[in-house]
Amino acid sequence: MENVEESTNEMEEEVGKVMEQARELQEAGAGLISMISNDEQSLRLKASSLDSSIRHLRSSITTVLSQKLLDPKLADKLEEDLQTAICIITDGDAAGFLPANAQGWYLKMFLGPISVRASRKEIQLKAKEEYNSYRDRTALMFILFPLILLILRSWIWEGCLPAFPVQLYEAWLLFLNTGLALRENILRANGSDIRPWWIYHHYFAMATALVSLTWEIKGQPNCGQKQRGVELFLQWAMMQGAALLLLNRYQRRRLYTRISLGKSNSMNVARRETTGVDCQLWVLCPILFVMQGFEAYVGLLLLKTAFARVVTEWQIIFCGIILVILAVGNFINTAQTLMAKSRFKGTIKKSKSRRELY
């Protein structure tokens, strides 16, 4: 009996010690979080002040230079120093304390008012790596999915695609573009410099895939003529998959080179490059322009099919218009990127020449 009482007393003492340790741990954790929160708020204010100062200085340099009150060589040097300062704070641990980009309606629609801004750099980089891996996987699917459909069309389905496999592919495209838009909006909220057009591109592609799901795939008679637009679209999708594989590889090598040179933020997806991969660029650009031209051709063919009353559903007109818009937008943004790259390389050359003179 005494042993039982002793055991009970010991258990009560142990439970009491555990309760006391839990309270102490809670108090210590609350104090630490409070201290970290205060320090974090102080760093956020400093980062916001520094960001405002950099913006003000860049605006002042532009204004004074336009009034011809500042030597252009000195203006270039000051601008280059400010760019270096931006790279220091955006590619280091201080990046998490900079003012966050607006999340936009798309993230709010899916996630509500929850912030997706990561304060730790390793979490941001993990999101970026996951995005790159997702793009690599989907690029392979872009090639394999339509290739399998076209092979089955020729060997098994006697030149006439059934509706279900095509609609399954369109549902996958809807899922793909929804996922890419989510990931890219999250990356932008964490400081990435993705061009807004490429996110809008996913919105257009989502609308096209959604409308295509309601599109009745025509069969016999004259199946080949009625499905000509579908066949060309699948061929274009294969080209896009091949181009995406090259583009992903090119952008990764370029970004790693720029990060190692201290000229780019590790959260960036597509920035102007200066070294190491120009030969790949000259191979990639013609492929991109051909693919964009083919995309416009497929869109115009769909419109021609509708206006010639071969197939008259409104979905064909809608998809044709969207494909033409996407082709034009992709061409304009690709051309702008190339022109920006050319201007940036010119600035770097002038900067090098100036340093050599001194």
C-alpha positions in Angstrom: 0.0 0.0 0.0 2.8 2.4 0.9 4.5 1.6 -2.4 1.4 2.5 -4.2 1.1 5.8 -2.4 4.8 6.6 -3.0 4.4 5.8 -6.7 1.3 8.1 -6.8 3.2 10.9 -5.1 6.1 10.5 -7.5 3.8 10.7 -10.5 2.1 13.8 -9.1 5.5 15.4 -8.6 6.5 14.5 -12.2 3.3 15.8 -13.6 3.8 19.0 -11.6 7.3 19.4 -12.9 6.1 18.9 -16.5 3.4 21.5 -16.0 5.9 23.9 -14.6 8.3 23.3 -17.5 5.5 23.8 -20.0 4.7 27.2 -18.4 8.3 28.2 -18.5 8.7 27.1 -22.1 5.6 29.0 -23.0 6.8 32.2 -21.3 10.3 31.8 -22.9 8.8 31.3 -26.3 6.4 34.2 -26.0 9.3 36.4 -24.9 11.4 35.3 -27.8 8.7 35.8 -30.3 8.0 39.3 -28.9 11.6 40.2 -29.1 11.9 38.8 -32.6 8.8 40.6 -33.7 10.1 44.0 -32.4 13.5 43.5 -34.1 11.7 42.4 -37.3 9.5 45.5 -37.3 12.6 47.6 -36.9 14.3 45.9 -39.8 11.2 46.3 -41.9 11.1 50.0 -41.3 14.8 50.3 -42.2 14.4 48.3 -45.3 11.4 50.3 -46.4 13.3 53.5 -45.7 16.3 52.3 -47.8 14.0 51.2 -50.6 12.4 54.6 -50.7 15.8 56.3 -50.7 17.0 54.2 -53.6 13.8 55.0 -55.6 14.2 58.7 -54.8 17.8 58.8 -55.8 17.2 57.0 -59.1 14.4 59.5 -59.9 16.6 62.4 -58.9 19.4 61.2 -61.2 17.0 60.9 -64.1 15.6 64.4 -63.5 19.0 66.1 -63.1 20.3 64.2 -66.2 17.4 65.3 -68.3 18.1 68.9 -67.3 21.7 68.4 -68.4 23.0 69.3 -64.9 24.9 66.0 -64.4 27.7 64.4 -66.4 26.3 61.3 -68.2 29.4 59.3 -67.2 28.9 60.1 -63.6 25.2 59.4 -63.9 26.0 55.9 -65.3 28.4 55.2 -62.4 25.8 56.3 -59.8 23.1 54.2 -61.5 25.5 51.2 -61.5 26.2 51.7 -57.8 22.5 51.9 -57.0 21.9 48.7 -59.0 24.7 47.0 -57.0 23.0 48.1 -53.7 19.7 46.7 -54.9 21.3 43.4 -55.7 22.9 43.3 -52.3 19.6 43.7 -50.4 17.4 41.7 -52.7 19.6 38.7 -52.9 20.5 38.5 -49.2 18.7 37.7 -46.0 17.4 41.3 -45.9 15.1 40.6 -48.9 12.5 39.2 -46.6 12.1 42.6 -44.8 11.6 44.6 -48.0 8.0 45.8 -48.8 6.1 42.9 -50.3 4.6 43.0 -53.8 0.8 43.1 -54.0 -0.6 39.6 -54.2 -3.3 40.4 -56.7 -6.8 39.1 -57.3 -5.8 35.7 -58.4 -4.1 34.6 -55.2 -6.9 36.2 -53.2 -9.5 34.3 -55.2 -7.8 30.9 -54.4 -6.3 31.5 -51.0 -8.1 34.5 -49.5 -6.3 37.3 -47.7 -3.5 34.9 -46.5 0.1 36.3 -47.1 2.3 34.0 -49.1 5.4 36.1 -48.5 8.2 33.9 -47.0 10.5 35.7 -44.6 13.3 33.1 -44.8 15.4 32.9 -48.0 15.7 29.1 -48.1 11.8 28.9 -48.2 11.8 31.3 -51.2 14.5 29.4 -53.0 12.7 26.1 -52.3 9.5 27.5 -54.0 11.6 28.7 -56.9 13.2 25.2 -57.4 9.8 23.5 -57.1 8.6 25.9 -59.9 11.5 25.0 -62.1 10.9 21.3 -61.5 7.2 21.7 -62.3 8.0 23.4 -65.6 10.5 20.6 -66.6 7.9 17.9 -65.9 5.1 19.7 -67.7 7.4 20.4 -70.7 7.8 16.6 -71.1 4.0 16.1 -70.9 3.5 18.9 -73.5 5.5 16.6 -75.9 4.2 13.2 -74.9 0.5 13.8 -74.5 -0.2 15.2 -78.0 2.3 12.8 -79.5 0.4 9.8 -78.1 -2.9 11.3 -79.3 -1.6 11.8 -82.9 0.0 8.3 -83.0 -3.3 6.7 -81.8 -5.2 8.8 -84.3 -3.1 7.3 -87.2 -2.8 3.7 -86.0 -6.0 2.9 -84.1 -8.6 5.6 -84.5 -8.4 5.6 -88.3 -7.6 9.3 -88.7 -10.4 10.5 -86.5 -9.8 11.6 -82.9 -12.5 10.6 -80.4 -13.8 13.4 -78.1 -12.8 12.1 -74.7 -9.0 11.9 -75.1 -9.0 15.4 -76.6 -11.1 16.8 -73.7 -8.9 15.0 -71.2 -5.9 16.8 -72.7 -7.8 20.1 -72.5 -8.6 19.4 -68.9 -4.9 18.8 -68.2 -4.1 22.1 -69.9 -6.6 23.9 -67.6 -4.9 22.3 -64.6 -1.4 23.1 -65.8 -2.0 26.8 -66.5 -3.9 27.2 -63.2 -0.9 25.7 -61.4 1.6 27.8 -63.3 -0.3 31.0 -62.6 -0.5 30.2 -58.9 3.2 29.5 -58.7 4.3 32.5 -60.6 2.0 34.8 -58.6 3.6 33.4 -55.4 7.1 34.0 -56.8 6.2 37.6 -57.7 4.9 38.1 -54.2 8.4 36.9 -53.0 10.4 39.3 -55.2 10.7 37.5 -58.5 10.8 39.7 -61.7 8.5 37.6 -63.9 7.1 39.7 -66.6 3.3 40.3 -66.0 2.5 39.2 -69.6 3.6 35.6 -68.9 1.1 35.4 -66.0 -1.6 37.0 -68.2 -0.7 34.4 -70.8 -1.7 31.6 -68.4 -5.0 33.4 -67.7 -5.8 33.4 -71.5 -4.7 29.8 -71.8 -7.0 28.8 -68.9 -9.9 30.5 -70.6 -9.1 28.7 -73.8 -8.9 25.3 -72.2 -12.1 25.9 -70.2 -14.0 26.9 -73.4 -12.5 24.0 -75.3 -14.0 21.6 -72.8 -17.4 22.6 -74.1 -16.4 22.3 -77.7 -18.0 19.3 -79.5 -15.3 17.3 -81.4 -16.8 16.5 -84.8 -16.3 13.0 -86.3 -17.3 11.4 -89.6 -18.1 12.4 -92.3 -15.2 14.6 -93.4 -13.4 14.0 -90.1 -10.0 15.1 -91.4 -11.3 18.4 -92.5 -13.3 19.1 -89.4 -10.4 18.1 -87.1 -7.7 19.9 -89.0 -7.6 22.6 -86.4 -7.3 20.1 -83.6 -4.5 18.3 -85.4 -2.5 21.5 -85.9 -3.1 22.5 -82.3 -1.6 19.2 -81.1 1.4 19.6 -83.4 1.9 23.1 -82.1 1.7 21.8 -78.5 4.5 19.4 -79.3 6.6 22.3 -80.6 5.8 24.3 -77.5 7.0 21.4 -75.3 10.3 21.2 -77.1 10.7 25.0 -76.9 9.9 24.9 -73.2 12.6 22.3 -72.5 15.2 24.5 -74.3 13.9 27.6 -72.6 14.0 26.1 -69.1 17.6 24.9 -69.6 18.7 28.2 -71.1 17.1 30.3 -68.3 18.6 28.2 -65.5 22.1 28.4 -66.9 21.8 32.1 -67.5 20.4 32.8 -64.0 23.0 30.7 -62.3 25.7 32.6 -64.2 24.2 36.0 -63.3 23.9 35.0 -59.6 27.5 33.9 -59.5 28.6 37.2 -61.0 26.4 39.1 -58.4 24.2 40.6 -61.1 20.9 39.0 -60.4 18.5 38.0 -57.6 18.3 34.3 -57.0 14.4 34.6 -57.0 14.4 35.9 -60.5 13.0 33.7 -63.3 13.9 35.7 -66.4 16.3 38.6 -66.5 18.6 40.1 -69.1 21.8 38.0 -69.4 25.3 39.1 -70.3 27.6 36.1 -70.4 28.0 32.5 -71.4 24.9 31.5 -73.2 24.5 33.8 -76.2 25.0 30.8 -78.6 22.0 29.1 -77.0 20.0 32.3 -77.4 20.5 32.4 -81.1 19.3 28.8 -81.4 16.3 29.4 -79.1 15.0 32.7 -80.5 14.2 31.3 -84.0 12.4 28.4 -82.5 10.3 30.7 -80.3 9.4 33.0 -83.2 8.5 30.0 -85.4 6.3 28.6 -82.7 4.6 31.9 -82.2 4.0 32.2 -85.9 2.5 28.7 -86.0 0.3 29.6 -83.0 -1.1 32.5 -84.9 -1.6 30.3 -88.0 -3.6 27.8 -86.0 -5.7 30.6 -84.6 -6.4 32.1 -88.0 -7.2 28.6 -89.3 -9.8 28.1 -86.6 -11.3 31.5 -87.5 -11.3 30.5 -91.2 -13.0 27.2 -90.4 -15.7 29.0 -88.5 -16.3 31.7 -91.1 -16.3 29.2 -94.0 -19.0 27.4 -92.0 -17.1 24.1 -92.0 -17.6 24.0 -88.2 -19.7 26.9 -86.8 -19.5 26.6 -83.0 -18.7 29.8 -81.1 -16.0 28.0 -79.2 -13.9 27.9 -82.4 -14.1 31.6 -82.9 -13.2 32.3 -79.2 -10.2 29.9 -79.3 -9.0 31.3 -82.6 -9.1 34.9 -81.3 -7.3 33.9 -78.1 -4.6 32.0 -79.9 -3.9 35.0 -82.2 -3.8 37.3 -79.1 -1.3 35.0 -77.4 0.9 34.8 -80.5 1.1 38.6 -80.8 1.7 39.1 -77.1 4.4 36.4 -76.9 6.1 37.9 -80.0 6.1 41.4 -78.5 7.4 40.4 -75.1 10.1 38.2 -76.6 11.2 41.1 -78.9 11.2 43.4 -75.9 13.3 41.0 -73.9 15.8 40.8 -76.7 16.0 44.6 -77.1 16.4 45.0 -73.3 19.2 42.5 -73.4 20.9 44.4 -76.2 20.6 47.7 -74.3 21.9 46.1 -71.1 25.0 44.7 -72.9 25.6 48.1 -74.4 25.6 49.6 -71.0 28.0 47.0 -69.7 30.4 47.6 -72.6 30.3 51.4 -72.0 30.9 50.8 -68.3 33.9 48.6 -69.0 35.3 51.1 -71.5 35.0 53.9 -68.9 36.8 51.9 -66.3 39.6 51.1 -68.7 40.0 54.8 -69.5 40.4 55.5 -65.8 
